[in-house]
Amino acid sequence: MPTFLIPNSGYITCIVRKKDIQLKPEEIVRQLYAARLINQYGYTKKRIKFELTMQNLALH
């Protein structure tokens, strides 16, 4: 398992969204899991979405 350092600023660039985000406890878990999906399981960044509402989901 790789080691991740949390920057002193409290912000990190999101691996999926490519924007700076504040590192709250839930965001740390989200970023670690996204990194695992990409690096270990081969998911593409386009397949990962955060904070979707039910309106964003297409039901077929």
CHARMM-style PDB file with segment names, atoms N, HN, CA, C and O in Angstrom:
ATOM      1  N   MET     1       0.853  -1.179   0.000  1.00  0.00      PROA
ATOM      2  CA  MET     1       0.000   0.000   0.000  1.00  0.00      PROA
ATOM      3  C   MET     1       0.893   1.235   0.000  1.00  0.00      PROA
ATOM      4  O   MET     1       1.784   1.350   0.842  1.00  0.00      PROA
ATOM      5  N   PRO     2       0.669   2.159  -0.930  1.00  0.00      PROA
ATOM      6  CA  PRO     2       1.495   3.360  -0.975  1.00  0.00      PROA
ATOM      7  C   PRO     2       1.208   4.279   0.204  1.00  0.00      PROA
ATOM      8  O   PRO     2       0.128   4.237   0.793  1.00  0.00      PROA
ATOM      9  N   THR     3       2.176   5.095   0.531  1.00  0.00      PROA
ATOM     10  HN  THR     3       3.053   5.128   0.052  1.00  0.00      PROA
ATOM     11  CA  THR     3       2.032   6.072   1.600  1.00  0.00      PROA
ATOM     12  C   THR     3       1.683   7.417   0.992  1.00  0.00      PROA
ATOM     13  O   THR     3       2.285   7.826  -0.001  1.00  0.00      PROA
ATOM     14  N   PHE     4       0.722   8.104   1.577  1.00  0.00      PROA
ATOM     15  HN  PHE     4       0.233   7.772   2.384  1.00  0.00      PROA
ATOM     16  CA  PHE     4       0.323   9.419   1.102  1.00  0.00      PROA
ATOM     17  C   PHE     4       0.592  10.432   2.196  1.00  0.00      PROA
ATOM     18  O   PHE     4       0.283  10.195   3.364  1.00  0.00      PROA
ATOM     19  N   LEU     5       1.165  11.554   1.818  1.00  0.00      PROA
ATOM     20  HN  LEU     5       1.416  11.746   0.870  1.00  0.00      PROA
ATOM     21  CA  LEU     5       1.415  12.631   2.761  1.00  0.00      PROA
ATOM     22  C   LEU     5       0.336  13.689   2.611  1.00  0.00      PROA
ATOM     23  O   LEU     5      -0.032  14.062   1.497  1.00  0.00      PROA
ATOM     24  N   ILE     6      -0.163  14.167   3.732  1.00  0.00      PROA
ATOM     25  HN  ILE     6       0.137  13.865   4.637  1.00  0.00      PROA
ATOM     26  CA  ILE     6      -1.160  15.227   3.709  1.00  0.00      PROA
ATOM     27  C   ILE     6      -0.411  16.553   3.806  1.00  0.00      PROA
ATOM     28  O   ILE     6       0.336  16.768   4.761  1.00  0.00      PROA
ATOM     29  N   PRO     7      -0.598  17.441   2.836  1.00  0.00      PROA
ATOM     30  CA  PRO     7       0.132  18.710   2.854  1.00  0.00      PROA
ATOM     31  C   PRO     7      -0.297  19.592   4.018  1.00  0.00      PROA
ATOM     32  O   PRO     7      -1.429  19.507   4.494  1.00  0.00      PROA
ATOM     33  N   ASN     8       0.616  20.434   4.467  1.00  0.00      PROA
ATOM     34  HN  ASN     8       1.536  20.504   4.081  1.00  0.00      PROA
ATOM     35  CA  ASN     8       0.330  21.335   5.588  1.00  0.00      PROA
ATOM     36  C   ASN     8      -0.762  22.342   5.266  1.00  0.00      PROA
ATOM     37  O   ASN     8      -1.429  22.844   6.171  1.00  0.00      PROA
ATOM     38  N   SER     9      -0.950  22.640   3.994  1.00  0.00      PROA
ATOM     39  HN  SER     9      -0.408  22.232   3.259  1.00  0.00      PROA
ATOM     40  CA  SER     9      -1.951  23.631   3.601  1.00  0.00      PROA
ATOM     41  C   SER     9      -3.372  23.140   3.852  1.00  0.00      PROA
ATOM     42  O   SER     9      -4.293  23.948   3.971  1.00  0.00      PROA
ATOM     43  N   GLY    10      -3.560  21.826   3.934  1.00  0.00      PROA
ATOM     44  HN  GLY    10      -2.812  21.169   3.838  1.00  0.00      PROA
ATOM     45  CA  GLY    10      -4.893  21.273   4.108  1.00  0.00      PROA
ATOM     46  C   GLY    10      -5.655  21.141   2.806  1.00  0.00      PROA
ATOM     47  O   GLY    10      -6.842  20.815   2.813  1.00  0.00      PROA
ATOM     48  N   TYR    11      -4.990  21.391   1.690  1.00  0.00      PROA
ATOM     49  HN  TYR    11      -4.026  21.656   1.685  1.00  0.00      PROA
ATOM     50  CA  TYR    11      -5.601  21.261   0.370  1.00  0.00      PROA
ATOM     51  C   TYR    11      -4.774  20.306  -0.471  1.00  0.00      PROA
ATOM     52  O   TYR    11      -3.566  20.176  -0.272  1.00  0.00      PROA
ATOM     53  N   ILE    12      -5.429  19.639  -1.409  1.00  0.00      PROA
ATOM     54  HN  ILE    12      -6.410  19.745  -1.571  1.00  0.00      PROA
ATOM     55  CA  ILE    12      -4.760  18.726  -2.330  1.00  0.00      PROA
ATOM     56  C   ILE    12      -5.477  18.817  -3.674  1.00  0.00      PROA
ATOM     57  O   ILE    12      -6.653  19.178  -3.727  1.00  0.00      PROA
ATOM     58  N   THR    13      -4.785  18.497  -4.742  1.00  0.00      PROA
ATOM     59  HN  THR    13      -3.830  18.203  -4.698  1.00  0.00      PROA
ATOM     60  CA  THR    13      -5.420  18.475  -6.057  1.00  0.00      PROA
ATOM     61  C   THR    13      -6.120  17.133  -6.235  1.00  0.00      PROA
ATOM     62  O   THR    13      -5.499  16.076  -6.120  1.00  0.00      PROA
ATOM     63  N   CYS    14      -7.409  17.188  -6.515  1.00  0.00      PROA
ATOM     64  HN  CYS    14      -7.914  18.046  -6.608  1.00  0.00      PROA
ATOM     65  CA  CYS    14      -8.211  15.977  -6.693  1.00  0.00      PROA
ATOM     66  C   CYS    14      -7.688  15.177  -7.875  1.00  0.00      PROA
ATOM     67  O   CYS    14      -7.444  15.730  -8.947  1.00  0.00      PROA
ATOM     68  N   ILE    15      -7.519  13.882  -7.679  1.00  0.00      PROA
ATOM     69  HN  ILE    15      -7.717  13.433  -6.808  1.00  0.00      PROA
ATOM     70  CA  ILE    15      -7.001  12.997  -8.717  1.00  0.00      PROA
ATOM     71  C   ILE    15      -7.959  12.877  -9.899  1.00  0.00      PROA
ATOM     72  O   ILE    15      -7.523  12.589 -11.013  1.00  0.00      PROA
ATOM     73  N   VAL    16      -9.243  13.090  -9.678  1.00  0.00      PROA
ATOM     74  HN  VAL    16      -9.598  13.323  -8.773  1.00  0.00      PROA
ATOM     75  CA  VAL    16     -10.247  12.947 -10.736  1.00  0.00      PROA
ATOM     76  C   VAL    16     -10.650  14.309 -11.298  1.00  0.00      PROA
ATOM     77  O   VAL    16     -10.660  14.503 -12.514  1.00  0.00      PROA
ATOM     78  N   ARG    17     -10.982  15.248 -10.417  1.00  0.00      PROA
ATOM     79  HN  ARG    17     -10.975  15.091  -9.430  1.00  0.00      PROA
ATOM     80  CA  ARG    17     -11.518  16.548 -10.844  1.00  0.00      PROA
ATOM     81  C   ARG    17     -10.449  17.559 -11.231  1.00  0.00      PROA
ATOM     82  O   ARG    17     -10.761  18.577 -11.848  1.00  0.00      PROA
ATOM     83  N   LYS    18      -9.202  17.298 -10.884  1.00  0.00      PROA
ATOM     84  HN  LYS    18      -8.948  16.470 -10.384  1.00  0.00      PROA
ATOM     85  CA  LYS    18      -8.074  18.181 -11.209  1.00  0.00      PROA
ATOM     86  C   LYS    18      -8.279  19.601 -10.686  1.00  0.00      PROA
ATOM     87  O   LYS    18      -7.938  20.569 -11.366  1.00  0.00      PROA
ATOM     88  N   LYS    19      -8.840  19.728  -9.468  1.00  0.00      PROA
ATOM     89  HN  LYS    19      -9.118  18.942  -8.916  1.00  0.00      PROA
ATOM     90  CA  LYS    19      -8.964  21.035  -8.843  1.00  0.00      PROA
ATOM     91  C   LYS    19      -8.595  20.884  -7.380  1.00  0.00      PROA
ATOM     92  O   LYS    19      -8.695  19.796  -6.814  1.00  0.00      PROA
ATOM     93  N   ASP    20      -8.168  21.979  -6.771  1.00  0.00      PROA
ATOM     94  HN  ASP    20      -8.086  22.863  -7.230  1.00  0.00      PROA
ATOM     95  CA  ASP    20      -7.779  21.940  -5.367  1.00  0.00      PROA
ATOM     96  C   ASP    20      -9.018  21.800  -4.498  1.00  0.00      PROA
ATOM     97  O   ASP    20     -10.023  22.483  -4.696  1.00  0.00      PROA
ATOM     98  N   ILE    21      -8.921  20.895  -3.530  1.00  0.00      PROA
ATOM     99  HN  ILE    21      -8.105  20.340  -3.370  1.00  0.00      PROA
ATOM    100  CA  ILE    21     -10.027  20.644  -2.612  1.00  0.00      PROA
ATOM    101  C   ILE    21      -9.495  20.629  -1.193  1.00  0.00      PROA
ATOM    102  O   ILE    21      -8.342  20.270  -0.954  1.00  0.00      PROA
ATOM    103  N   GLN    22     -10.342  21.020  -0.253  1.00  0.00      PROA
ATOM    104  HN  GLN    22     -11.279  21.311  -0.448  1.00  0.00      PROA
ATOM    105  CA  GLN    22      -9.971  20.991   1.152  1.00  0.00      PROA
ATOM    106  C   GLN    22     -10.031  19.553   1.649  1.00  0.00      PROA
ATOM    107  O   GLN    22     -10.983  18.824   1.371  1.00  0.00      PROA
ATOM    108  N   LEU    23      -9.005  19.159   2.384  1.00  0.00      PROA
ATOM    109  HN  LEU    23      -8.232  19.751   2.610  1.00  0.00      PROA
ATOM    110  CA  LEU    23      -8.949  17.784   2.875  1.00  0.00      PROA
ATOM    111  C   LEU    23      -9.694  17.649   4.195  1.00  0.00      PROA
ATOM    112  O   LEU    23      -9.152  17.921   5.266  1.00  0.00      PROA
ATOM    113  N   LYS    24     -10.926  17.231   4.097  1.00  0.00      PROA
ATOM    114  HN  LYS    24     -11.367  17.010   3.227  1.00  0.00      PROA
ATOM    115  CA  LYS    24     -11.723  16.862   5.258  1.00  0.00      PROA
ATOM    116  C   LYS    24     -11.618  15.350   5.385  1.00  0.00      PROA
ATOM    117  O   LYS    24     -11.205  14.695   4.427  1.00  0.00      PROA
ATOM    118  N   PRO    25     -11.968  14.773   6.514  1.00  0.00      PROA
ATOM    119  CA  PRO    25     -11.831  13.316   6.675  1.00  0.00      PROA
ATOM    120  C   PRO    25     -12.509  12.510   5.570  1.00  0.00      PROA
ATOM    121  O   PRO    25     -11.936  11.534   5.085  1.00  0.00      PROA
ATOM    122  N   GLU    26     -13.710  12.897   5.167  1.00  0.00      PROA
ATOM    123  HN  GLU    26     -14.175  13.690   5.560  1.00  0.00      PROA
ATOM    124  CA  GLU    26     -14.401  12.142   4.119  1.00  0.00      PROA
ATOM    125  C   GLU    26     -13.716  12.320   2.763  1.00  0.00      PROA
ATOM    126  O   GLU    26     -13.762  11.420   1.924  1.00  0.00      PROA
ATOM    127  N   GLU    27     -13.090  13.460   2.549  1.00  0.00      PROA
ATOM    128  HN  GLU    27     -13.053  14.191   3.231  1.00  0.00      PROA
ATOM    129  CA  GLU    27     -12.393  13.691   1.280  1.00  0.00      PROA
ATOM    130  C   GLU    27     -11.104  12.879   1.202  1.00  0.00      PROA
ATOM    131  O   GLU    27     -10.711  12.438   0.122  1.00  0.00      PROA
ATOM    132  N   ILE    28     -10.453  12.681   2.331  1.00  0.00      PROA
ATOM    133  HN  ILE    28     -10.772  13.039   3.208  1.00  0.00      PROA
ATOM    134  CA  ILE    28      -9.253  11.839   2.355  1.00  0.00      PROA
ATOM    135  C   ILE    28      -9.617  10.419   1.933  1.00  0.00      PROA
ATOM    136  O   ILE    28      -8.922   9.815   1.116  1.00  0.00      PROA
ATOM    137  N   VAL    29     -10.700   9.887   2.486  1.00  0.00      PROA
ATOM    138  HN  VAL    29     -11.264  10.378   3.150  1.00  0.00      PROA
ATOM    139  CA  VAL    29     -11.150   8.538   2.124  1.00  0.00      PROA
ATOM    140  C   VAL    29     -11.512   8.490   0.644  1.00  0.00      PROA
ATOM    141  O   VAL    29     -11.142   7.545  -0.052  1.00  0.00      PROA
ATOM    142  N   ARG    30     -12.225   9.489   0.163  1.00  0.00      PROA
ATOM    143  HN  ARG    30     -12.526  10.256   0.728  1.00  0.00      PROA
ATOM    144  CA  ARG    30     -12.632   9.540  -1.243  1.00  0.00      PROA
ATOM    145  C   ARG    30     -11.421   9.539  -2.169  1.00  0.00      PROA
ATOM    146  O   ARG    30     -11.413   8.824  -3.171  1.00  0.00      PROA
ATOM    147  N   GLN    31     -10.400  10.327  -1.850  1.00  0.00      PROA
ATOM    148  HN  GLN    31     -10.407  10.908  -1.036  1.00  0.00      PROA
ATOM    149  CA  GLN    31      -9.211  10.416  -2.694  1.00  0.00      PROA
ATOM    150  C   GLN    31      -8.402   9.122  -2.658  1.00  0.00      PROA
ATOM    151  O   GLN    31      -7.896   8.680  -3.689  1.00  0.00      PROA
ATOM    152  N   LEU    32      -8.277   8.517  -1.490  1.00  0.00      PROA
ATOM    153  HN  LEU    32      -8.688   8.876  -0.652  1.00  0.00      PROA
ATOM    154  CA  LEU    32      -7.547   7.252  -1.401  1.00  0.00      PROA
ATOM    155  C   LEU    32      -8.252   6.154  -2.189  1.00  0.00      PROA
ATOM    156  O   LEU    32      -7.601   5.361  -2.869  1.00  0.00      PROA
ATOM    157  N   TYR    33      -9.569   6.107  -2.101  1.00  0.00      PROA
ATOM    158  HN  TYR    33     -10.098   6.751  -1.549  1.00  0.00      PROA
ATOM    159  CA  TYR    33     -10.306   5.074  -2.826  1.00  0.00      PROA
ATOM    160  C   TYR    33     -10.257   5.323  -4.330  1.00  0.00      PROA
ATOM    161  O   TYR    33     -10.131   4.375  -5.106  1.00  0.00      PROA
ATOM    162  N   ALA    34     -10.353   6.583  -4.752  1.00  0.00      PROA
ATOM    163  HN  ALA    34     -10.455   7.353  -4.122  1.00  0.00      PROA
ATOM    164  CA  ALA    34     -10.251   6.907  -6.181  1.00  0.00      PROA
ATOM    165  C   ALA    34      -8.876   6.519  -6.706  1.00  0.00      PROA
ATOM    166  O   ALA    34      -8.762   5.986  -7.810  1.00  0.00      PROA
ATOM    167  N   ALA    35      -7.832   6.782  -5.927  1.00  0.00      PROA
ATOM    168  HN  ALA    35      -7.925   7.215  -5.031  1.00  0.00      PROA
ATOM    169  CA  ALA    35      -6.475   6.405  -6.338  1.00  0.00      PROA
ATOM    170  C   ALA    35      -6.362   4.894  -6.484  1.00  0.00      PROA
ATOM    171  O   ALA    35      -5.708   4.408  -7.406  1.00  0.00      PROA
ATOM    172  N   ARG    36      -6.987   4.156  -5.592  1.00  0.00      PROA
ATOM    173  HN  ARG    36      -7.518   4.551  -4.842  1.00  0.00      PROA
ATOM    174  CA  ARG    36      -6.958   2.693  -5.682  1.00  0.00      PROA
ATOM    175  C   ARG    36      -7.703   2.212  -6.929  1.00  0.00      PROA
ATOM    176  O   ARG    36      -7.216   1.331  -7.638  1.00  0.00      PROA
ATOM    177  N   LEU    37      -8.877   2.783  -7.199  1.00  0.00      PROA
ATOM    178  HN  LEU    37      -9.272   3.498  -6.622  1.00  0.00      PROA
ATOM    179  CA  LEU    37      -9.629   2.387  -8.392  1.00  0.00      PROA
ATOM    180  C   LEU    37      -8.819   2.627  -9.661  1.00  0.00      PROA
ATOM    181  O   LEU    37      -8.849   1.809 -10.581  1.00  0.00      PROA
ATOM    182  N   ILE    38      -8.103   3.735  -9.716  1.00  0.00      PROA
ATOM    183  HN  ILE    38      -8.079   4.399  -8.969  1.00  0.00      PROA
ATOM    184  CA  ILE    38      -7.321   4.085 -10.905  1.00  0.00      PROA
ATOM    185  C   ILE    38      -6.048   3.256 -10.988  1.00  0.00      PROA
ATOM    186  O   ILE    38      -5.768   2.643 -12.018  1.00  0.00      PROA
ATOM    187  N   ASN    39      -5.277   3.236  -9.907  1.00  0.00      PROA
ATOM    188  HN  ASN    39      -5.504   3.734  -9.070  1.00  0.00      PROA
ATOM    189  CA  ASN    39      -3.943   2.628  -9.945  1.00  0.00      PROA
ATOM    190  C   ASN    39      -3.942   1.109  -9.806  1.00  0.00      PROA
ATOM    191  O   ASN    39      -3.124   0.429 -10.427  1.00  0.00      PROA
ATOM    192  N   GLN    40      -4.845   0.577  -9.003  1.00  0.00      PROA
ATOM    193  HN  GLN    40      -5.510   1.129  -8.498  1.00  0.00      PROA
ATOM    194  CA  GLN    40      -4.831  -0.858  -8.743  1.00  0.00      PROA
ATOM    195  C   GLN    40      -5.798  -1.629  -9.631  1.00  0.00      PROA
ATOM    196  O   GLN    40      -5.497  -2.740 -10.067  1.00  0.00      PROA
ATOM    197  N   TYR    41      -6.965  -1.035  -9.900  1.00  0.00      PROA
ATOM    198  HN  TYR    41      -7.209  -0.132  -9.545  1.00  0.00      PROA
ATOM    199  CA  TYR    41      -7.988  -1.752 -10.650  1.00  0.00      PROA
ATOM    200  C   TYR    41      -8.128  -1.288 -12.095  1.00  0.00      PROA
ATOM    201  O   TYR    41      -8.918  -1.860 -12.846  1.00  0.00      PROA
ATOM    202  N   GLY    42      -7.385  -0.272 -12.495  1.00  0.00      PROA
ATOM    203  HN  GLY    42      -6.744   0.192 -11.885  1.00  0.00      PROA
ATOM    204  CA  GLY    42      -7.370   0.154 -13.884  1.00  0.00      PROA
ATOM    205  C   GLY    42      -8.560   0.975 -14.357  1.00  0.00      PROA
ATOM    206  O   GLY    42      -8.792   1.083 -15.562  1.00  0.00      PROA
ATOM    207  N   TYR    43      -9.318   1.556 -13.432  1.00  0.00      PROA
ATOM    208  HN  TYR    43      -9.130   1.468 -12.454  1.00  0.00      PROA
ATOM    209  CA  TYR    43     -10.432   2.413 -13.835  1.00  0.00      PROA
ATOM    210  C   TYR    43      -9.885   3.672 -14.499  1.00  0.00      PROA
ATOM    211  O   TYR    43      -8.813   4.158 -14.138  1.00  0.00      PROA
ATOM    212  N   THR    44     -10.629   4.197 -15.472  1.00  0.00      PROA
ATOM    213  HN  THR    44     -11.500   3.802 -15.765  1.00  0.00      PROA
ATOM    214  CA  THR    44     -10.263   5.488 -16.048  1.00  0.00      PROA
ATOM    215  C   THR    44     -10.912   6.587 -15.208  1.00  0.00      PROA
ATOM    216  O   THR    44     -11.917   6.351 -14.536  1.00  0.00      PROA
ATOM    217  N   LYS    45     -10.341   7.772 -15.250  1.00  0.00      PROA
ATOM    218  HN  LYS    45      -9.526   7.963 -15.796  1.00  0.00      PROA
ATOM    219  CA  LYS    45     -10.887   8.889 -14.472  1.00  0.00      PROA
ATOM    220  C   LYS    45     -12.284   9.266 -14.939  1.00  0.00      PROA
ATOM    221  O   LYS    45     -13.079   9.784 -14.155  1.00  0.00      PROA
ATOM    222  N   LYS    46     -12.592   9.012 -16.208  1.00  0.00      PROA
ATOM    223  HN  LYS    46     -11.946   8.591 -16.845  1.00  0.00      PROA
ATOM    224  CA  LYS    46     -13.925   9.325 -16.733  1.00  0.00      PROA
ATOM    225  C   LYS    46     -14.997   8.441 -16.111  1.00  0.00      PROA
ATOM    226  O   LYS    46     -16.170   8.816 -16.099  1.00  0.00      PROA
ATOM    227  N   ARG    47     -14.617   7.272 -15.594  1.00  0.00      PROA
ATOM    228  HN  ARG    47     -13.664   6.968 -15.604  1.00  0.00      PROA
ATOM    229  CA  ARG    47     -15.600   6.355 -15.002  1.00  0.00      PROA
ATOM    230  C   ARG    47     -15.913   6.690 -13.551  1.00  0.00      PROA
ATOM    231  O   ARG    47     -16.829   6.105 -12.972  1.00  0.00      PROA
ATOM    232  N   ILE    48     -15.179   7.614 -12.954  1.00  0.00      PROA
ATOM    233  HN  ILE    48     -14.436   8.090 -13.425  1.00  0.00      PROA
ATOM    234  CA  ILE    48     -15.347   7.934 -11.538  1.00  0.00      PROA
ATOM    235  C   ILE    48     -16.035   9.283 -11.405  1.00  0.00      PROA
ATOM    236  O   ILE    48     -15.576  10.278 -11.967  1.00  0.00      PROA
ATOM    237  N   LYS    49     -17.125   9.316 -10.668  1.00  0.00      PROA
ATOM    238  HN  LYS    49     -17.497   8.508 -10.211  1.00  0.00      PROA
ATOM    239  CA  LYS    49     -17.873  10.546 -10.407  1.00  0.00      PROA
ATOM    240  C   LYS    49     -18.087  10.668  -8.904  1.00  0.00      PROA
ATOM    241  O   LYS    49     -18.283   9.670  -8.211  1.00  0.00      PROA
ATOM    242  N   PHE    50     -18.048  11.899  -8.412  1.00  0.00      PROA
ATOM    243  HN  PHE    50     -17.889  12.710  -8.975  1.00  0.00      PROA
ATOM    244  CA  PHE    50     -18.282  12.171  -6.999  1.00  0.00      PROA
ATOM    245  C   PHE    50     -19.573  12.965  -6.831  1.00  0.00      PROA
ATOM    246  O   PHE    50     -19.929  13.779  -7.682  1.00  0.00      PROA
ATOM    247  N   GLU    51     -20.271  12.718  -5.720  1.00  0.00      PROA
ATOM    248  HN  GLU    51     -19.982  12.056  -5.028  1.00  0.00      PROA
ATOM    249  CA  GLU    51     -21.431  13.509  -5.313  1.00  0.00      PROA
ATOM    250  C   GLU    51     -22.521  13.578  -6.381  1.00  0.00      PROA
ATOM    251  O   GLU    51     -23.035  14.658  -6.671  1.00  0.00      PROA
ATOM    252  N   LEU    52     -22.872  12.450  -6.958  1.00  0.00      PROA
ATOM    253  HN  LEU    52     -22.454  11.572  -6.722  1.00  0.00      PROA
ATOM    254  CA  LEU    52     -23.967  12.423  -7.926  1.00  0.00      PROA
ATOM    255  C   LEU    52     -25.305  12.431  -7.208  1.00  0.00      PROA
ATOM    256  O   LEU    52     -25.467  11.810  -6.157  1.00  0.00      PROA
ATOM    257  N   THR    53     -26.250  13.134  -7.782  1.00  0.00      PROA
ATOM    258  HN  THR    53     -26.119  13.638  -8.636  1.00  0.00      PROA
ATOM    259  CA  THR    53     -27.614  13.083  -7.260  1.00  0.00      PROA
ATOM    260  C   THR    53     -28.405  12.094  -8.104  1.00  0.00      PROA
ATOM    261  O   THR    53     -27.961  11.696  -9.181  1.00  0.00      PROA
ATOM    262  N   MET    54     -29.542  11.710  -7.632  1.00  0.00      PROA
ATOM    263  HN  MET    54     -29.903  12.033  -6.757  1.00  0.00      PROA
ATOM    264  CA  MET    54     -30.369  10.757  -8.370  1.00  0.00      PROA
ATOM    265  C   MET    54     -30.793  11.323  -9.720  1.00  0.00      PROA
ATOM    266  O   MET    54     -31.025  10.557 -10.655  1.00  0.00      PROA
ATOM    267  N   GLN    55     -30.900  12.634  -9.844  1.00  0.00      PROA
ATOM    268  HN  GLN    55     -30.711  13.256  -9.084  1.00  0.00      PROA
ATOM    269  CA  GLN    55     -31.292  13.255 -11.107  1.00  0.00      PROA
ATOM    270  C   GLN    55     -30.213  13.073 -12.171  1.00  0.00      PROA
ATOM    271  O   GLN    55     -30.518  13.116 -13.363  1.00  0.00      PROA
ATOM    272  N   ASN    56     -28.953  12.870 -11.763  1.00  0.00      PROA
ATOM    273  HN  ASN    56     -28.706  12.836 -10.795  1.00  0.00      PROA
ATOM    274  CA  ASN    56     -27.855  12.710 -12.706  1.00  0.00      PROA
ATOM    275  C   ASN    56     -27.772  11.294 -13.267  1.00  0.00      PROA
ATOM    276  O   ASN    56     -27.050  11.056 -14.236  1.00  0.00      PROA
ATOM    277  N   LEU    57     -28.482  10.377 -12.688  1.00  0.00      PROA
ATOM    278  HN  LEU    57     -29.069  10.570 -11.902  1.00  0.00      PROA
ATOM    279  CA  LEU    57     -28.399   8.989 -13.125  1.00  0.00      PROA
ATOM    280  C   LEU    57     -29.438   8.713 -14.197  1.00  0.00      PROA
ATOM    281  O   LEU    57     -30.611   9.046 -14.034  1.00  0.00      PROA
ATOM    282  N   ALA    58     -29.014   8.113 -15.276  1.00  0.00      PROA
ATOM    283  HN  ALA    58     -28.061   7.842 -15.408  1.00  0.00      PROA
ATOM    284  CA  ALA    58     -29.941   7.740 -16.343  1.00  0.00      PROA
ATOM    285  C   ALA    58     -30.462   6.338 -16.055  1.00  0.00      PROA
ATOM    286  O   ALA    58     -29.682   5.392 -15.940  1.00  0.00      PROA
ATOM    287  N   LEU    59     -31.747   6.207 -15.943  1.00  0.00      PROA
ATOM    288  HN  LEU    59     -32.381   6.975 -16.037  1.00  0.00      PROA
ATOM    289  CA  LEU    59     -32.360   4.906 -15.687  1.00  0.00      PROA
ATOM    290  C   LEU    59     -32.905   4.359 -16.993  1.00  0.00      PROA
ATOM    291  O   LEU    59     -33.725   4.999 -17.651  1.00  0.00      PROA
ATOM    292  N   HSD    60     -32.456   3.199 -17.358  1.00  0.00      PROA
ATOM    293  HN  HSD    60     -31.790   2.678 -16.823  1.00  0.00      PROA
ATOM    294  CA  HSD    60     -32.889   2.583 -18.618  1.00  0.00      PROA
ATOM    295  C   HSD    60     -33.670   1.325 -18.344  1.00  0.00      PROA
ATOM    296  OT1 HSD    60     -34.121   0.663 -19.278  1.00  0.00      PROA
TER     297      HSD     60
END
